[in-house]
Amino acid sequence: MPETNNPRMPVETNGLQIKVWIPQDFYDLLRARSARFHTSVAEEARKLMQAGVVNIKPSETLETIVTDLDRYVRLHLEPLAFVAAMDAGYSAEGWRKQWEIMRTHNIPTDFQALDQELREKVTKRVQRKLRELPGEDAPENAEEE
């Protein structure tokens, strides 16, 4: 029986030995796996061939994963973050307006106009943050918006 890096691991000799050229990134993957599992590079290549993943190039797989992640962020996380920011801003403006009403005892009569005013303030604030325009969210600037 031929020797391996790990004497406890037997080498399977059923079959034929071949010499192949593989891409550097695939060889790096095999070396990393062999270091992790304390086996030879050839043993790790054999395991992957038996598992049926020999035709997968790690760089293409990684590129696909990154592309899918980017697509997920654009299609799901960005809209979700925007909606959450709008909802949180609307809630904060609502509380701010409620405290102002309690302080001044000036109860509005047109609640649709009040709702529109709150939404416009929140929209401007979120747009300013997204565009990185100058401006603060400090209460002293609330009257300017």
N, C-alpha and C positions, 0 to 999 in steps of 0.2 A: 504494500500500500504506500503511495507517495506521501511525502511529508507536507504539512501545512504550517502556517504561522502559529496555529493553536493545535498542540498535539492531541487535545481532547476531542477535536472535531475530525471525524473520519472524512476522507475524500471519496466521493462517488466516482468510480472509474467505469461505470457502465456507459458505453457509447464511444464516440470518436472525439479525438482532440482536434480542434481547428485553431487557426490563427486568423484574427479579424482586425480591421482598423475601425476604431470608433471615434466619435467626436470628443474633443477635450472636455466639454462640459459633462458628457455622459461618463467619461473616465473619472472626473472629479467626484461625481455622484457615487460611483462604485468605490472609490478610495474612502470617501466619508463613511459609507455603509460598512466597509470592511474594518475601518478603525472602530466604529461604534460597536460592531458585533464580534470583534476580534477574530475575523476570518480573513481569507485571502480575497484579493480582487476578483480572481477567477471564480471563486465560490459565490460571491455576490452576483456576478454576471450570470452564472448558471441559475441561481435562485430567481432572478428577474426574468430570464428567458422562460423558465418553467411557469412563472406567474403570468406570462403573456404580455409583459409591458416592454419588451425589447424594442418595439417600434416607436415608442414615445420618446421624443426628445425633451429633456428637462427645460431647455430654454423656451421652446414653443409652449409647453405646459404653463410655465411661469408667465409668459406673455398673455396667454389666454386668461389666466386667473386675474392678472392685473387689469386687463381689458374688461372682464366681467365685473370686477370690483368698481372700476371707474363708472361703468354703465349703471350699476346699482346705486352708487352715490348720486349720480346725476338724476336718475329716474325716481328714486325713492327718498333718499336722505335729505337732499337739498329742498325738495318741496315740503317735506315733513318739518324740517327746521324752520322754513319760512312761515308755515302755518302756525307752528308753536310760538315763534317770535311775535307774529301778529296777534295771536290770542293772548299771550302774556302782556304785550303792550296795551292791548285794548282793556284788559283787566286792570292794569296799573293806572291807566288814564281814567277808567271808571271810578276807581277808589279815590283818585286825586280829585275828580270832579265832585264826588259824593262828599268829601271832606270840605270842599269849597262851599257847597250848598248848605251844609250843616253850619259852617262858620258864618256865612252871610245871610242865611235864612231866605235866600233868593231862589225859590223853587221854579224851575223852568216849566213852561207850558207846552212847548213843542219838543216832544221827546224824539221825534224822528230827526229833527235838526240837531239835537244834542248827540244822537247816535252818529250822525254823519260827521259832525265836528270831531268826535272822539276817533272815528275811523281815519279821518284825514290826518290828524296829529300822529297817530300810530303809523300810518303809511309813510308819511314824511320821515319819521324817525328811523324806521326800518330801511327805507331807501337811502337815507344819509349814511347809515352804518354799512350797508352793502356797497355803496359807491365810495366809501371812505372819504366823504366830504367833511369839511370842518364843521364842528358843532358839538355841543354837549347835550346830555340828557338831564342836565341839572334842572331843578324846579324853577330857577330864576329865568330860564329860557323858555319855559312852557308857555308864557304869555306871547312870545314872539311868533310862535308857530301858528 
